[in-house]
Amino acid sequence: MNKSELIEAIATSADISKASASKAVDAAVATISGALKKGDSVSLVGFGTFATGERAARTGRNPRTGETIQIKAAKTPKFKAGKALKDAVN
């Protein structure tokens, strides 16, 4: 399912227009992204938790030249599924 299919499913399920559903999806994504950018986590009980993790700096290898390079430390987004979501999938 892609974003437009998600918007259509939400519009049908909630009996709202596609424009309203699109605004709701965009607002949810922006809010979650903003919270993660500030270092907060977002917990949706039964669905899961969005959080950030730290990836340490490390050395890598350029596959084209074989030269050793330094890869900077980075923050990465993470998602941990909640029990209700896990149960729904299984």
Secondary structure, DSSP 8 states (H G I E B T S, - for coil): --HHHHHHHHHHHHT--HHHHHHHHHHHHHHHHHHHHTT--EEETTTEEEEEEEE--EEEE-TTT--EEEE--EEEEEEEE-HHHHHHH-
